[in-house]
Structure formats: structure tokens, C-alpha cells
Amino acid sequence: MEKFKSVLIIDDNEMDCFVSRIVIDRIKLAGSVVCLKNAYNALEHIQSLKLQVEKDGTRLEDLCIFLDIVMPYMNAGDFLNALDKIWPSLVSRVYIVSGLPVEEQYSLVVREDVGGFLSKPLTDEKVRNVFLRKELL
């Protein structure tokens, strides 16, 4: 049974998107997994998703975003600032993902309202922990 209705992976690295999707599919974390390679496309997708949520009553808890911290054109901090303007309550559903140690990730983003920080590559255990966190919310 899926834990989230939809998972969005935002990562400019094709291999990381591929691995993340495999892990999420393998543990059946979500009904739908969308991989986008840049933050601008992700914000457009989120705007349309917000309209869909308002229309069909999907709960915020049914959504999860894995966001690469370093991307061209718009980094994770800028993305979160833009997301604050579109859908502020969704920020807590964002998990920052990076090859950097978690401490360095936090110093780059400097936000405590995100869901958490994960190191790459995503593994079954790391993704299961995201689900366990959801269960506690």
C-alpha cells in the first residue's frame, strides 16, 4: 500500500533521479513518482498540483518532495523561498537531498521548516525513515 499519493523528485542529475525512483518504487512509497530536472519546472508542476489538490481534496500529508540542494539556475534555498509564496504549508513536506554531509546541507539551506535532510544516494532505509516521520506527524 502506498504511503504517499505523490512523490516529486527534483534533481538535475539523471542518475540520482533514476536511483531515487527505483528505491521509492521498490518499497511502494507512492502511487505516483515524478522526476523533474530543474526547479522552475518543479514550481510549475506544484502550481498545477495545488489546483488539483484544491479540486479533489487530496490531503497535504499525501505529498512528498525530495529536493536536490545544488542545481543550476535555482538552488534549494531559492526554490523553498519561491515555494513559500505558492504553497507555504508544503515546505514541511520537502526533504533536502545532497551528496554533501547533512551538516553542510543545513548550513546551505538554513531552514528548520523543511521535512528533513538526507544524504545521497537514497536508500530503502532512508526513504522508510521519511515514511516513519510522516506517521508521527
Backbone as CSV, one residue per row, in Angstrom:
resi,resn,N_x,N_y,N_z,CA_x,CA_y,CA_z,C_x,C_y,C_z
1,MET,0.835,-1.187,0.000,0.000,0.000,0.000,0.878,1.248,0.000
2,GLU,0.525,2.225,-0.809,1.313,3.447,-0.906,1.165,4.298,0.347
3,LYS,2.271,4.928,0.720,2.272,5.796,1.891,1.956,7.232,1.507
4,PHE,2.337,7.614,0.281,2.054,8.949,-0.246,1.311,8.787,-1.565
5,LYS,0.430,9.703,-1.865,-0.245,9.672,-3.163,0.737,10.058,-4.262
6,SER,1.595,11.033,-3.967,2.511,11.527,-4.985,3.846,11.918,-4.370
7,VAL,4.935,11.547,-5.049,6.281,11.959,-4.670,6.884,12.699,-5.854
8,LEU,7.494,13.832,-5.563,8.166,14.643,-6.573,9.653,14.641,-6.256
9,ILE,10.460,14.250,-7.230,11.918,14.281,-7.105,12.409,15.423,-7.985
10,ILE,13.137,16.355,-7.384,13.677,17.484,-8.135,15.195,17.377,-8.063
11,ASP,15.796,16.982,-9.174,17.235,16.740,-9.193,17.727,16.849,-10.628
12,ASP,18.771,17.632,-10.850,19.300,17.806,-12.199,20.148,16.622,-12.649
13,ASN,20.494,15.709,-11.744,21.311,14.552,-12.078,20.409,13.378,-12.447
14,GLU,20.483,12.981,-13.695,19.605,11.923,-14.202,19.771,10.605,-13.451
15,MET,21.008,10.263,-13.122,21.265,9.006,-12.412,20.665,9.038,-11.009
16,ASP,20.789,10.164,-10.320,20.195,10.268,-8.988,18.674,10.160,-9.053
17,CYS,18.060,10.767,-10.067,16.607,10.634,-10.256,16.231,9.169,-10.464
18,PHE,16.998,8.505,-11.302,16.745,7.101,-11.620,16.827,6.232,-10.365
19,VAL,17.896,6.396,-9.585,18.082,5.609,-8.363,16.973,5.907,-7.354
20,SER,16.658,7.180,-7.178,15.610,7.565,-6.227,14.269,6.945,-6.613
21,ARG,13.950,6.991,-7.901,12.688,6.416,-8.371,12.642,4.914,-8.107
22,ILE,13.741,4.229,-8.362,13.787,2.782,-8.126,13.545,2.470,-6.649
23,VAL,14.201,3.212,-5.768,14.034,2.978,-4.326,12.579,3.226,-3.916
24,ILE,12.018,4.330,-4.360,10.634,4.672,-3.998,9.661,3.637,-4.540
25,ASP,9.870,3.204,-5.786,9.008,2.179,-6.374,9.162,0.840,-5.653
26,ARG,10.402,0.479,-5.323,10.665,-0.825,-4.706,9.964,-0.966,-3.351
27,ILE,9.959,0.109,-2.565,9.320,-0.001,-1.252,7.866,0.484,-1.282
28,LYS,7.388,0.761,-2.502,5.983,1.151,-2.699,5.607,2.353,-1.832
29,LEU,6.444,3.393,-1.915,6.233,4.588,-1.105,5.118,5.457,-1.660
30,ALA,4.924,5.440,-2.994,3.966,6.385,-3.584,3.233,5.774,-4.760
31,GLY,2.030,6.290,-4.984,1.254,5.889,-6.148,1.836,6.467,-7.420
32,SER,2.380,7.674,-7.318,2.931,8.337,-8.491,4.258,8.992,-8.118
33,VAL,5.250,8.821,-8.985,6.567,9.430,-8.794,6.885,10.256,-10.027
34,VAL,7.179,11.534,-9.817,7.527,12.435,-10.913,8.936,12.950,-10.661
35,CYS,9.796,12.827,-11.669,11.157,13.358,-11.592,11.263,14.570,-12.508
36,LEU,11.699,15.683,-11.941,11.908,16.899,-12.729,13.344,17.355,-12.542
37,LYS,13.946,17.863,-13.627,15.370,18.168,-13.605,15.706,19.607,-13.266
38,ASN,14.688,20.460,-13.104,15.008,21.816,-12.662,13.881,22.375,-11.803
39,ALA,14.254,23.336,-10.990,13.327,23.888,-10.007,12.194,24.679,-10.648
40,TYR,12.464,25.329,-11.774,11.400,26.100,-12.440,10.265,25.182,-12.892
41,ASN,10.618,24.062,-13.529,9.584,23.102,-13.938,8.871,22.526,-12.722
42,ALA,9.611,22.325,-11.650,9.008,21.789,-10.428,7.985,22.767,-9.848
43,LEU,8.302,24.050,-9.848,7.354,25.047,-9.331,6.086,25.094,-10.180
44,GLU,6.239,24.980,-11.495,5.058,24.924,-12.376,4.228,23.685,-12.068
45,HIS,4.905,22.559,-11.879,4.208,21.312,-11.558,3.465,21.448,-10.228
46,ILE,4.106,22.067,-9.256,3.499,22.240,-7.934,2.285,23.161,-8.016
47,GLN,2.353,24.195,-8.844,1.183,25.075,-9.009,-0.004,24.289,-9.553
48,SER,0.242,23.449,-10.557,-0.865,22.659,-11.103,-1.327,21.599,-10.098
49,LEU,-0.390,21.050,-9.338,-0.740,20.081,-8.306,-1.599,20.725,-7.221
50,LYS,-1.285,21.952,-6.869,-2.072,22.665,-5.850,-3.515,22.842,-6.314
51,LEU,-3.688,23.184,-7.586,-5.046,23.316,-8.127,-5.784,21.986,-8.062
52,GLN,-5.075,20.915,-8.386,-5.676,19.574,-8.341,-6.056,19.212,-6.903
53,VAL,-5.187,19.514,-5.957,-5.450,19.222,-4.554,-6.692,19.970,-4.073
54,GLU,-6.784,21.242,-4.457,-7.946,22.040,-4.065,-9.221,21.494,-4.683
55,LYS,-9.094,20.922,-5.866,-10.264,20.391,-6.573,-10.711,19.036,-6.018
56,ASP,-9.750,18.108,-5.825,-10.158,16.748,-5.433,-9.996,16.434,-3.953
57,GLY,-9.491,17.388,-3.170,-9.434,17.191,-1.729,-8.275,16.340,-1.237
58,THR,-7.250,16.130,-2.067,-6.066,15.408,-1.611,-5.495,16.126,-0.394
59,ARG,-5.075,15.370,0.573,-4.510,15.969,1.780,-3.030,16.297,1.572
60,LEU,-2.568,17.330,2.209,-1.166,17.730,2.139,-0.256,16.579,2.558
61,GLU,-0.688,15.776,3.517,0.112,14.662,4.014,0.331,13.593,2.950
62,ASP,-0.423,13.640,1.856,-0.280,12.661,0.787,0.831,13.019,-0.193
63,LEU,1.516,14.145,0.040,2.548,14.624,-0.876,3.916,14.616,-0.203
64,CYS,4.950,14.370,-0.999,6.326,14.371,-0.502,7.247,14.843,-1.621
65,ILE,8.242,15.664,-1.274,9.188,16.180,-2.262,10.603,15.879,-1.792
66,PHE,11.407,15.305,-2.689,12.839,15.137,-2.468,13.540,16.154,-3.363
67,LEU,14.254,17.093,-2.755,14.834,18.236,-3.459,16.349,18.220,-3.360
68,ASP,17.016,18.173,-4.515,18.468,18.281,-4.556,18.868,19.683,-4.098
69,ILE,19.914,19.773,-3.313,20.284,21.063,-2.739,20.995,21.980,-3.738
70,VAL,21.787,21.394,-4.635,22.555,22.202,-5.584,22.097,21.872,-7.001
71,MET,21.513,22.859,-7.658,21.062,22.697,-9.040,21.377,23.976,-9.803
72,PRO,21.492,23.865,-11.115,21.727,25.095,-11.884,20.491,25.989,-11.891
73,TYR,20.698,27.264,-11.994,19.655,28.295,-12.132,18.924,28.616,-10.839
74,MET,18.574,27.608,-10.038,17.856,27.862,-8.792,18.241,26.773,-7.786
75,ASN,18.885,27.175,-6.686,19.274,26.187,-5.687,18.100,25.892,-4.744
76,ALA,18.326,25.016,-3.794,17.249,24.598,-2.894,16.704,25.755,-2.061
77,GLY,17.579,26.631,-1.592,17.115,27.770,-0.793,16.194,28.678,-1.577
78,ASP,16.569,28.986,-2.827,15.722,29.826,-3.684,14.404,29.129,-4.007
79,PHE,14.478,27.816,-4.238,13.268,27.046,-4.515,12.311,27.116,-3.323
80,LEU,12.839,26.930,-2.120,11.985,26.967,-0.923,11.367,28.343,-0.726
81,ASN,12.127,29.404,-1.020,11.566,30.754,-0.922,10.421,30.951,-1.911
82,ALA,10.581,30.426,-3.132,9.512,30.511,-4.130,8.316,29.654,-3.715
83,LEU,8.586,28.476,-3.155,7.518,27.589,-2.695,6.718,28.240,-1.570
84,ASP,7.403,29.003,-0.727,6.720,29.746,0.344,5.635,30.661,-0.210
85,LYS,5.867,31.213,-1.384,4.899,32.133,-1.989,3.738,31.394,-2.650
86,ILE,4.006,30.200,-3.161,2.987,29.423,-3.870,2.134,28.597,-2.900
87,TRP,2.822,27.881,-1.998,2.143,26.913,-1.131,2.970,26.728,0.143
88,PRO,2.914,27.672,1.054,3.789,27.664,2.236,3.729,26.395,3.076
89,SER,2.568,25.805,3.214,2.449,24.616,4.064,3.124,23.386,3.463
90,LEU,3.483,23.443,2.193,4.145,22.309,1.548,5.634,22.239,1.900
91,VAL,6.201,23.318,2.392,7.632,23.338,2.725,7.980,22.231,3.718
92,SER,7.110,21.950,4.648,7.384,20.905,5.641,7.379,19.505,5.038
93,ARG,6.933,19.363,3.814,6.901,18.063,3.117,8.117,17.894,2.214
94,VAL,9.066,18.846,2.271,10.260,18.822,1.427,11.427,18.229,2.208
95,TYR,12.084,17.253,1.585,13.283,16.640,2.148,14.454,17.016,1.253
96,ILE,15.437,17.709,1.833,16.615,18.145,1.099,17.538,16.942,0.940
97,VAL,17.999,16.717,-0.299,18.848,15.576,-0.604,20.133,16.091,-1.257
98,SER,21.279,15.554,-0.808,22.538,16.024,-1.377,23.643,15.021,-1.119
99,GLY,24.692,15.133,-1.921,25.896,14.352,-1.698,26.737,14.942,-0.583
100,LEU,26.386,16.132,-0.140,27.105,16.789,0.955,26.705,16.166,2.290
101,PRO,27.588,16.228,3.286,27.174,15.789,4.632,25.978,16.623,5.106
102,VAL,25.125,16.032,5.921,23.897,16.684,6.379,24.192,18.038,7.025
103,GLU,25.280,18.133,7.796,25.615,19.398,8.456,25.848,20.511,7.425
104,GLU,26.529,20.190,6.323,26.770,21.181,5.274,25.477,21.542,4.552
105,GLN,24.597,20.564,4.363,23.306,20.841,3.742,22.550,21.880,4.563
106,TYR,22.514,21.649,5.864,21.776,22.550,6.744,22.358,23.960,6.675
107,SER,23.683,24.067,6.638,24.298,25.397,6.601,24.008,26.109,5.284
108,LEU,23.781,25.363,4.204,23.460,25.986,2.916,22.001,26.433,2.833
109,VAL,21.107,25.677,3.427,19.679,25.989,3.333,19.217,26.852,4.500
110,VAL,19.714,26.586,5.691,19.402,27.326,6.911,17.892,27.517,7.082
111,ARG,17.169,26.420,7.066,15.720,26.447,7.312,15.376,25.258,8.179
112,GLU,14.614,25.514,9.182,14.209,24.433,10.071,12.811,23.924,9.761
113,ASP,12.131,24.547,8.788,10.754,24.158,8.499,10.636,23.089,7.419
114,VAL,11.775,22.593,6.885,11.708,21.510,5.912,11.510,20.191,6.645
115,GLY,11.104,19.167,5.888,10.861,17.860,6.495,12.107,17.208,7.052
116,GLY,13.251,17.455,6.393,14.494,16.854,6.857,15.578,16.959,5.801
117,PHE,16.733,16.412,6.157,17.903,16.418,5.285,18.381,14.986,5.113
118,LEU,18.639,14.578,3.865,19.086,13.217,3.557,20.338,13.288,2.691
119,SER,21.214,12.315,2.861,22.393,12.261,2.004,22.144,11.284,0.859
120,LYS,22.776,11.587,-0.288,22.673,10.713,-1.459,23.675,9.577,-1.309
121,PRO,23.380,8.467,-1.928,22.148,8.154,-2.658,21.034,7.765,-1.695
122,LEU,19.791,7.946,-2.143,18.671,7.487,-1.334,18.726,5.962,-1.248
123,THR,18.388,5.449,-0.090,18.341,4.003,0.123,16.970,3.645,0.674
124,ASP,16.672,2.366,0.688,15.405,1.910,1.260,15.253,2.425,2.692
125,GLU,16.309,2.307,3.480,16.240,2.715,4.883,15.970,4.214,5.031
126,LYS,16.649,5.037,4.255,16.446,6.486,4.351,15.015,6.866,3.960
127,VAL,14.514,6.245,2.919,13.160,6.568,2.458,12.120,6.028,3.442
128,ARG,12.351,4.866,4.007,11.429,4.344,5.029,11.366,5.286,6.232
129,ASN,12.508,5.872,6.582,12.529,6.823,7.700,11.669,8.043,7.403
130,VAL,11.602,8.462,6.144,10.713,9.562,5.772,9.272,9.154,6.045
131,PHE,8.923,7.921,5.681,7.575,7.440,5.938,7.305,7.372,7.441
132,LEU,8.262,6.884,8.219,8.064,6.803,9.668,7.858,8.187,10.257
133,ARG,8.571,9.181,9.736,8.387,10.562,10.193,6.967,11.023,9.873
134,LYS,6.483,10.667,8.671,5.113,11.047,8.277,4.102,10.468,9.264
135,GLU,4.331,9.247,9.684,3.407,8.590,10.607,3.358,9.320,11.958
136,LEU,4.437,9.993,12.318,4.491,10.682,13.599,3.895,12.059,13.541
137,LEU,3.686,12.621,12.343,3.167,13.976,12.209,1.688,14.046,12.525
